[in-house]
Amino acid sequence: MIDGILTSESIPTSVVRMRTTLDLPEDLVNEAKAMLGYKSKTDTIVFALKELVRRKKIEDLIDMFGTIDLDIDIPKSRRRPGHRGD
């Protein structure tokens, strides 16, 4: 099991839960459950969605590489006020 015990109650959310009916390939859901070690379909789907979102955010950050110009004086930013050498 990934990240310890995951239940639908342990997943922090800031939105109201949504009950829905989905037509999912049973073999695919069962394979994902087995690979992840989850017992419930809900935990499996929630984990998969969170992972998809996490990967997309990483992809978006990688795509931004080199597009943001930060003009930061690193040595100056490391100096603390009142510290010798100011």
Backbone as a chain_set.jsonl record, in Angstrom:
{"seq": "MIDGILTSESIPTSVVRMRTTLDLPEDLVNEAKAMLGYKSKTDTIVFALKELVRRKKIEDLIDMFGTIDLDIDIPKSRRRPGHRGD", "coords": {"N": [[0.845, -1.171, 0.0], [0.506, 2.253, -0.719], [1.774, 5.177, 0.825], [0.892, 4.519, 3.44], [-2.093, 3.754, 5.27], [-4.932, 4.356, 3.471], [-8.007, 5.802, 3.377], [-11.339, 6.652, 2.388], [-12.214, 8.459, 4.233], [-9.876, 9.499, 5.253], [-8.787, 11.156, 3.414], [-7.886, 14.377, 2.816], [-10.027, 16.99, 1.974], [-11.212, 19.976, 0.415], [-13.566, 20.496, -0.619], [-17.016, 19.699, -1.116], [-17.922, 16.303, -0.916], [-18.585, 14.14, -3.705], [-20.978, 12.106, -4.986], [-21.121, 9.792, -7.579], [-21.936, 8.074, -10.621], [-20.019, 5.981, -12.53], [-18.874, 4.602, -15.593], [-16.607, 2.4, -15.635], [-13.774, 0.537, -16.81], [-13.762, -2.609, -15.508], [-11.662, -4.477, -15.267], [-9.423, -2.826, -15.435], [-9.684, -1.156, -13.181], [-9.55, -3.111, -11.167], [-6.966, -4.081, -11.615], [-5.443, -1.793, -11.006], [-6.141, -1.47, -8.306], [-4.979, -3.811, -7.241], [-2.258, -3.369, -7.842], [-1.713, -1.086, -6.336], [-2.456, -1.83, -3.837], [-4.792, -1.258, -2.523], [-8.023, -1.724, -1.036], [-10.481, -0.683, -1.63], [-12.448, 0.64, -4.324], [-12.898, 3.36, -4.397], [-10.723, 4.5, -2.933], [-8.672, 3.757, -4.644], [-9.31, 5.121, -7.05], [-9.312, 7.791, -6.149], [-6.626, 8.062, -5.346], [-5.396, 7.679, -7.847], [-6.373, 9.899, -9.29], [-5.301, 12.014, -7.751], [-2.591, 11.525, -8.165], [-2.415, 11.909, -10.934], [-2.996, 14.665, -11.097], [-0.823, 15.651, -9.585], [1.354, 14.872, -11.204], [0.801, 16.342, -13.536], [1.09, 18.964, -12.587], [3.828, 18.941, -12.021], [4.802, 18.57, -14.605], [3.916, 20.973, -15.762], [5.493, 22.79, -14.293], [8.046, 22.028, -15.166], [7.814, 22.713, -17.852], [7.823, 25.459, -17.585], [10.437, 26.006, -17.072], [13.182, 28.054, -17.541], [11.674, 30.112, -18.563], [11.101, 32.061, -16.786], [12.527, 34.914, -15.561], [14.551, 35.511, -13.032], [15.95, 38.002, -11.233], [18.049, 37.841, -8.999], [20.162, 38.586, -6.321], [22.041, 36.327, -5.084], [24.162, 35.988, -3.089], [23.751, 38.359, -1.581], [21.131, 37.975, -0.704], [21.474, 36.009, 1.126], [22.688, 37.163, 3.281], [22.271, 38.224, 6.608], [20.452, 40.703, 8.412], [22.294, 42.704, 10.68], [24.266, 40.91, 10.913], [27.757, 40.234, 10.856], [29.703, 41.655, 8.268], [27.893, 42.974, 6.757]], "CA": [[0.0, 0.0, 0.0], [1.284, 3.475, -0.836], [1.478, 6.226, 1.809], [0.169, 4.016, 4.604], [-3.493, 3.387, 5.102], [-5.717, 5.407, 2.831], [-9.441, 5.541, 3.319], [-12.044, 7.825, 1.875], [-12.331, 9.422, 5.33], [-8.57, 10.07, 5.572], [-8.352, 12.016, 2.323], [-8.307, 15.746, 3.085], [-10.643, 17.697, 0.854], [-11.75, 21.286, 0.754], [-14.838, 20.606, -1.322], [-18.018, 18.707, -0.725], [-17.782, 15.039, -1.636], [-19.532, 13.994, -4.794], [-21.316, 10.741, -5.381], [-21.385, 9.75, -9.008], [-21.894, 6.762, -11.243], [-19.085, 5.976, -13.65], [-18.74, 3.353, -16.338], [-15.17, 2.175, -15.685], [-13.383, -0.843, -17.131], [-13.563, -3.333, -14.255], [-10.323, -5.07, -15.249], [-8.458, -1.754, -15.179], [-9.816, -0.77, -11.773], [-9.033, -4.215, -10.353], [-5.505, -4.11, -11.771], [-4.914, -0.663, -10.239], [-6.311, -1.83, -6.885], [-3.975, -4.817, -6.894], [-0.936, -2.748, -7.903], [-1.574, -0.101, -5.268], [-2.713, -2.483, -2.559], [-6.008, -0.747, -1.902], [-9.162, -2.641, -1.047], [-11.685, -0.039, -2.169], [-12.382, 1.317, -5.616], [-12.826, 4.798, -4.127], [-9.343, 4.844, -2.6], [-7.871, 3.58, -5.853], [-9.605, 6.207, -7.993], [-8.85, 9.049, -5.547], [-5.176, 8.073, -5.456], [-5.049, 7.854, -9.261], [-6.649, 11.288, -9.652], [-4.303, 12.859, -7.091], [-1.325, 11.301, -8.856], [-2.527, 12.572, -12.231], [-2.878, 16.103, -10.85], [0.553, 15.896, -9.159], [2.234, 14.757, -12.373], [0.534, 17.464, -14.443], [1.703, 20.142, -11.984], [5.267, 18.813, -12.245], [4.997, 18.809, -16.036], [3.753, 22.414, -15.978], [6.682, 23.448, -13.75], [9.157, 21.741, -16.076], [7.582, 23.522, -19.055], [8.141, 26.859, -17.287], [11.873, 26.132, -16.888], [13.827, 28.973, -18.465], [10.774, 31.171, -19.029], [10.977, 33.072, -15.741], [13.816, 35.54, -15.321], [14.655, 36.015, -11.67], [17.166, 38.776, -11.04], [18.251, 37.77, -7.554], [21.544, 38.589, -5.858], [22.061, 35.219, -4.125], [24.974, 36.281, -1.895], [23.096, 39.409, -0.784], [19.923, 37.436, -0.084], [21.882, 35.121, 2.219], [23.167, 37.951, 4.408], [21.236, 38.551, 7.594], [20.654, 42.019, 9.034], [22.985, 42.667, 11.959], [25.336, 39.916, 10.841], [29.018, 40.834, 10.405], [29.898, 41.576, 6.829], [26.87, 43.788, 6.1]], "C": [[0.892, 1.236, 0.0], [0.819, 4.489, 0.197], [0.645, 5.719, 2.982], [-1.263, 3.671, 4.266], [-4.262, 4.578, 4.547], [-7.168, 4.967, 2.823], [-10.116, 6.789, 2.811], [-12.212, 8.879, 2.966], [-11.005, 10.123, 5.623], [-8.07, 11.037, 4.506], [-8.845, 13.435, 2.585], [-8.889, 16.391, 1.822], [-11.176, 19.033, 1.331], [-13.072, 21.521, 0.03], [-15.78, 19.531, -0.811], [-17.8, 17.447, -1.55], [-18.897, 14.907, -2.668], [-19.755, 12.509, -5.065], [-21.648, 10.776, -6.862], [-21.347, 8.305, -9.494], [-21.002, 6.863, -12.465], [-19.076, 4.611, -14.304], [-17.245, 3.139, -16.566], [-14.865, 0.741, -16.072], [-13.005, -1.585, -15.846], [-12.162, -3.932, -14.16], [-9.261, -4.02, -14.903], [-8.494, -1.318, -13.717], [-9.249, -1.859, -10.872], [-7.513, -4.317, -10.439], [-4.857, -2.987, -10.951], [-5.019, -0.941, -8.741], [-5.225, -2.795, -6.445], [-2.569, -4.203, -6.865], [-0.69, -1.816, -6.725], [-1.809, -0.691, -3.886], [-3.927, -1.951, -1.829], [-7.118, -1.782, -1.997], [-10.381, -2.016, -1.71], [-11.414, 0.628, -3.518], [-12.217, 2.819, -5.403], [-11.396, 5.224, -3.831], [-8.448, 4.765, -3.827], [-8.064, 4.744, -6.812], [-9.111, 7.541, -7.45], [-7.333, 9.14, -5.661], [-4.752, 8.356, -6.901], [-5.276, 9.3, -9.71], [-5.633, 12.239, -9.038], [-2.947, 12.731, -7.78], [-1.31, 11.977, -10.221], [-2.341, 14.077, -12.082], [-1.443, 16.461, -10.462], [1.5, 15.868, -10.354], [2.044, 15.91, -13.346], [1.157, 18.746, -13.901], [3.215, 20.115, -12.183], [5.599, 19.111, -13.703], [4.901, 20.302, -16.351], [4.959, 23.197, -15.453], [7.886, 23.239, -14.658], [9.026, 22.575, -17.341], [7.932, 24.992, -18.833], [9.646, 27.087, -17.157], [12.468, 27.02, -17.979], [12.943, 30.1, -18.94], [10.613, 32.288, -18.01], [12.368, 33.608, -15.445], [13.815, 36.142, -13.925], [16.0, 36.715, -11.528], [17.405, 38.885, -9.542], [19.746, 37.758, -7.273], [21.629, 37.549, -4.736], [22.926, 35.536, -2.904], [24.328, 37.328, -0.987], [21.873, 38.855, -0.057], [20.253, 36.519, 1.09], [22.385, 35.885, 3.439], [22.004, 38.292, 5.327], [21.51, 39.928, 8.184], [21.333, 41.844, 10.398], [24.11, 41.666, 11.995], [26.598, 40.589, 10.324], [29.18, 40.616, 8.903], [28.86, 42.358, 6.059], [27.44, 45.118, 5.691]], "O": [[1.931, 1.249, 0.66], [-0.38, 4.647, 0.425], [-0.228, 6.439, 3.467], [-1.595, 3.341, 3.127], [-4.23, 5.672, 5.11], [-7.507, 3.895, 2.323], [-9.522, 7.867, 2.806], [-12.34, 10.065, 2.663], [-11.0, 11.222, 6.179], [-7.03, 11.67, 4.687], [-10.049, 13.691, 2.582], [-8.294, 16.331, 0.746], [-11.541, 19.198, 2.495], [-13.623, 22.621, 0.068], [-15.365, 18.577, -0.154], [-17.525, 17.522, -2.747], [-19.982, 15.472, -2.529], [-18.814, 11.765, -5.339], [-22.356, 11.663, -7.338], [-20.784, 7.43, -8.835], [-21.2, 7.72, -13.326], [-19.25, 3.589, -13.64], [-16.68, 3.621, -17.548], [-15.605, -0.173, -15.709], [-12.037, -1.223, -15.178], [-11.544, -3.9, -13.096], [-8.317, -4.302, -14.166], [-7.449, -1.136, -13.092], [-8.541, -1.558, -9.911], [-6.851, -4.607, -9.443], [-3.846, -3.205, -10.283], [-4.078, -0.671, -7.994], [-4.619, -2.613, -5.389], [-1.784, -4.49, -5.962], [0.414, -1.767, -6.183], [-1.403, -0.109, -2.88], [-4.072, -2.176, -0.627], [-7.15, -2.604, -2.912], [-11.214, -2.718, -2.282], [-10.314, 1.103, -3.799], [-11.483, 3.476, -6.141], [-10.904, 6.195, -4.406], [-7.57, 5.606, -4.022], [-7.091, 5.294, -7.329], [-8.551, 8.342, -8.198], [-6.806, 10.188, -6.034], [-3.862, 9.17, -7.147], [-4.453, 9.859, -10.435], [-5.153, 13.157, -9.702], [-2.24, 13.723, -7.954], [-0.298, 12.555, -10.617], [-1.61, 14.694, -12.857], [-0.9, 17.454, -10.946], [2.352, 16.745, -10.495], [3.015, 16.404, -13.92], [1.699, 19.538, -14.672], [3.82, 21.145, -12.481], [6.562, 19.819, -13.997], [5.707, 20.833, -17.116], [5.401, 24.155, -16.087], [8.658, 24.169, -14.894], [10.022, 23.091, -17.848], [8.296, 25.693, -19.777], [10.093, 28.234, -17.132], [12.285, 26.776, -19.171], [13.415, 30.978, -19.662], [10.057, 33.341, -18.322], [13.278, 32.847, -15.119], [13.16, 37.153, -13.671], [17.054, 36.098, -11.683], [17.027, 39.866, -8.9], [20.502, 37.019, -7.903], [21.329, 37.85, -3.581], [22.461, 35.365, -1.777], [24.358, 37.194, 0.236], [21.611, 39.23, 1.086], [19.406, 36.281, 1.951], [22.497, 35.31, 4.522], [20.903, 38.606, 4.876], [22.663, 40.283, 8.431], [20.985, 40.947, 11.166], [24.833, 41.571, 12.987], [26.518, 41.436, 9.435], [28.847, 39.565, 8.356], [28.92, 42.412, 4.83], [26.729, 45.945, 5.12]]}, "num_chains": 1, "name": "protein.A"}
